[in-house]
Amino acid sequence: MPDLFKPVVLIPVYDHEHAIGAVVAAVLQYDVPCILVDDGSSPACARVLDELVAGTPEKMMLVRHADNRGKGAAVLSGFSYAHAAGYTHVLQIDADGQHRVADVPQFLQSAAQHADAVIAGYPIYDESVPAIRLYARYLTHVWVWINTLSLEIKDSMCGFRVYPLAPVMQLIARQKIGLRMDFDTEILVRLYWAGLKVVNLPTRVAYPTDGVSHFRVWLDNVLITRMHTVLFFGMLPRIPRLLARKWRAQ
């Protein structure tokens, strides 16, 4: 890997005390530091996170929110911490065990080879995925394809990805990003608008090992619908630039 490639793993955590230990243990096998962001978890989960960090202080860092702010807010706090600590890339992975940690080396290798790109996982599901999740994801895929005028983003909702920190920090300095379940899609679309390439990697996904989901059906669907609407109207003035980019890629 290049000398200027300094990655860190970022795991946003909210009440996943039964799964996070196994996820962290699997991540640490790959000799990469890890930032945990406690997004206002219960005392039981907070204790688990304290113990994990105390057990491997040279590899583990902990950022803590006093109250729950949402997944996007947790990831943004992790970005700021990682940037201040001098890391160049952040590998985001979920705390519930649904992502295949064994793919971490492949994602980091791809990020090292494509240092200015977002490495975005797209899920290969097993039989544990609820059918309604698949249908809902497809609707989001269609909106993302419309809002980018491109099929370059295969899946915008998978939380397993690697971000180059420099352009991310530039984006969030000028643009407010959704703080909850709308975050993953919105930041990927806006980074694409900013000119970043998206490299898609397949990864197996299961639902989740501890049975805990923080997706709030009504509120999060309202937020996601609002996000797609805002992105659509943001896409309209960008049509010439997006079409030119598509033409240059042919």
N, C-alpha and C positions, 0 to 999 in steps of 0.2 A: 504494500500500500504506500501511496505517496507520503512524504514527510509531513505535508500540510494537512493530511487527513487525520483528524483526531475525533473519533466518534464517541458517543455516549448513548446508552439506552435510557429511555424515559418511559416510566410506567405511571399513569394516573390511577389513583386508587380511591375507591369509595366503598367501604364495607365489604371488601373481598378477603376477609381474614382467613377463610378456609382454602383459598386458592393461591394467594399471593406468595406464600412460602415456596411452593413447588415451582412457580414461574420464575422467581428470583434465583432459586438453586439452579434451574436449567440455564438461565441467562449467564450466570457467573462461570459456567463451564467454558465460556468462550473468551475469557480474560478481557472483558470490556467493562468499564465502569457503568454504574447504574444510578439513576436519579429516581427516587420514589416521590410522588407528589400526593400527599394525604389531603384529599379534598373534603375535609370536615367529617371524617369517618367517626364511627362510634368508638367509645373508649376501648372496647375489646379489639377492634381492628387497629387502633392507634398503638396499643401495646405490642401487637404482633409486628408492626412496622418498626417500632423502636428496637425490638429484639433483633430484627433482621439487620438493621444498620449497625447495632452494637456488635453483632457477631462478625461482621466483615467491614470495619470502618474504613479500611484503605480502598475499598471498591464501591461502597454504598454511600449515597447522600440522600438526605431527606428534606423536602420542602413541605411546609404544613399550612393549610388554610384553617382558620378558626371555625369557619362554617362552610357548608356545601355551596359551591359556586357553579358547578357544572363541569363536564368533561373538558370542554374547550378552555375554560378558565384554568383548569389544572394543567393542561398541556402548555398554555401560554406562560404560566408561571415557571414551568420546567424549561421552556425555551429561554426565558430571561436568565435563569440560574445558569444554564449551560453556556450561554453566550458570555456571561460575566466570568465564568470559569475557564474560558479559552477553548471550548470545544468547537469544532467546525461543522459537525453533522450530528443530528439527533435521530436515533431509531426509536420510533414510537411503537409500543406494543401494549395490548390490553392486559389487565390484571386478573381476569377471570379464568384464564387458562384456555380460551378458545383458539388462540393462535399457536401455530407450530413453531416452537422456539428453536427447533433444529434447523429452521431456515434462516436464522440470524446471520450465520457466516455468509450465505449466498447474498442476502440483502446488503450486507456491509461491503462485500466484494464488488457488487454492482455499483454501489455508491462511490467506492473508490475509483472505479473506472469511468463513472459519469458524475464527476464531482459537482457539476452545476445543475443536475437534474433531481427531480423527486423520484425516488424509487417507491412505487405504489403497489402494494399487494392486491391481487384480485383473487377472491376466494374460490377454492374448490371444496364444495360442501359434502359432508356425509349425510346419512339419513337422519341425523339429529336436528337438522335445520327445520323450523316451522315453515310450512308452505306459504303462509301469509307474508313472512319476511322476504321470501324470494320475489313475490309479486310486487311488494312495496319497493324493494330495491330496484326492480326493473323500471318502475315509474321514475325513480330518481335518475337512473342511467339515461333515460330518454331526455329528461330535462337538462342533464349535464351535456349531452351531445348537442342539444339545441343551443345551450348557453355558451358553448365553446366552438360551435360550428365545426365539430371534429369528433372522430371516434377514438382519439388518442388516449382518453381516460377510460379504461375498461371498467373500473369500479371505483367510485369516489367515496364509498362509505366504510371501506375496510380500514380499521385503525392500526394496521401493521404496515409501516412505511418508513422511509428514511428521508429526512429533510436536510437540504443544505442551509445552514443557519444564517448566513449573510443575507441572502435575499428574503428569507422569512422575517428577519428583524427589520429589514427595510419596509416590507409590506405592513407589518403590524404597527409600525411607527406612524403610518399615514392612513391606515384603514381599520375601522372597527370590524372584528370578526365575531361571529356567533359564539356564545360561550357554552352552549350545551350540545345536544346531539346534532345540531346543524353545523358544528365546527368542521368536521372532517371534510365534508363536501365543499363548504364555502371556501376554505383556505386553499384547497386543491384547485378549484376553478380560478380563484384570483391569482394564484401563482402561475397558472397556465396563461392567464391574461397578461401577466407581467413578462411573459416570454420564456418561462422555464419549460424545459422538455420533461415529459413524464415517461419513465421507463416502467412498464408493467411486468410484475413477476407473479406467477401462480403460487398459491400457498394453500395448504389444506386448513380448513376451519371447522371446528365443532362447536356446539352450543351447550351453555358454558359448563365448566366442570363443577362449579359450586351451585348451579341453579339460580344464581342471582342476576337479575337484569334490572337496570335502572332506567330503561326506556319507558317514558310516561306517554301512553298511547295518545291521549288528546293533546296535551300541551306540546309534546315534542313534534307531533304531526303538524300542529299549527305553526310552530317555529320553522319546520322544514318547508312547509308550503310558502310561508312568508319569505324565506331565504330564496327559494326558486323564483318567486315573483320579482324580488329585488335584483337578483342576478340577471333575469331576463331583460329588464329595463336597462341594466348596466351593460348588457351585451349589445344592445341596439346601436349606440354610438361607436362601438368597437368593431362593427361588421367589416368595414374596409380593411382594418388591420388584420382581423382574423382570417379574412379571405385571402389577403396577400400572403400571410404565413402559410396557409394551406397550399397556395399556388407554388410558393418557393419549395415546399417539401416534396412536391411531385417530381 
